[in-house]
Amino acid sequence: MNKKQIVSAIRDLEPIPEVALQIMEMSRDPDVAIQDVATLASHDTAITANTLRVVNSAYYGLKRKIDSVKEAVILLGIDTIVQLVFMQAASVNLKREMLGYNLMEGDLWKHSAASAILANQIAENVGYDEINLIFTAALLKDMGKVVLNQHVAAAIEDIDNLVHKLGYDYLEAEKEVLGLDHAELGSLIAKQWHFSPQMIRIICDHHLTGGRGIEHDDTCIVHLADAVCSMMGIGTGSDGMAYGFADEVLQRFNYAENGLDQIIMEYGQKREEIDALIDSFLMS
Amino acid sequence: MFADTGVPAFLEAAGAFGLSPGQAKVVVAGGGQMPGQSGESDIGGRNSLALEGLMTDRGWHPHHRSVGGKLNRTLKLEIASGKNRIQIPGQTMEEI
């Protein structure tokens, strides 16, 4: 199996609907009209149905039943609707079982969704504006694993040998054995799905391997969220702790003094509600 | 909740059910860290240290430890037999 053949399997994924990309693009305009977002979202029946299902779930605790996307946008805001749309679209691929990474059904979804929610939390804490971009990048950063999974499974002994006996970073081991790693593959998926160059870059560099991407706040936030989710053991597979952590990211965001503890505690206070939200996508 | 608050709460709850150190088999697993975590950011290492101190102070002595390293672990407890199993990626399951 060569790199070209692996990349060609991207077509087997369920792509992110064009409507989702358009809604995200609209959300970047501070003057966007709620009606326009609601009208666009309503054009996609799956997006409409799922948005209403989640909006009416216990997580949001709304006092009355919401029957239209417009009402949902008014009550929860455009950012929340964008995030729900991408969660639904991404969950289709991410909730699969991936035994190459020792991930049971739903594990990668839980890790990805928790990373996205945590990245949102960190972005708000450090005053980073482009919340939807950060959320979506964190949500989609491991999409490459969905495609690479079967190849990792076939080469697991070689990869394990490099990681556990020779001290390789998991990403480096994937690259050495398979010719490309899940982050690079994820960026190729994002490119095929017409995401922005910024999104493609964040996904490609989210492990900050060799310091690549360390100069960008967006990539550092996604890296930190991903690492903290692994430290908390949320949806971690056999590769969980086998990636480098860039300690300097904590200094960059003034988290140096007990910062990781603060991030984990803040997330932990909402953990039950977040888990319920994430799990609700496993049932759809 | 981290080891410094979670372990005392857990031992207190266990004590309320009448459990004393001599009646229990204690297995400690976890405390790993990603390459690059050190000092303040080494939560796994700090948790391991805190746990050992807190347990020793209260007379609890682990029968088995599988801690540290750049590893994540899955700990399984079989209620019926009391057997513990620890799974580390790339290694065979350890039965205790």
Interface residues (C-beta under 8 A of the other chain):
Chain A: N102 D160 V163 H164 D169 A227 S230 M231 G233 T236 G237 S238 D239 G240 M241 A242 Y243 G244 F245 A246 D247 L250 A256 E257 N258 G259 L260 D261 I264 G268
Chain B: M1 F2 G32 Q33 M34 P35 G36 Q37 S38 E40 S41 I43 G44 K70 L71 N72 P89 G90 Q91
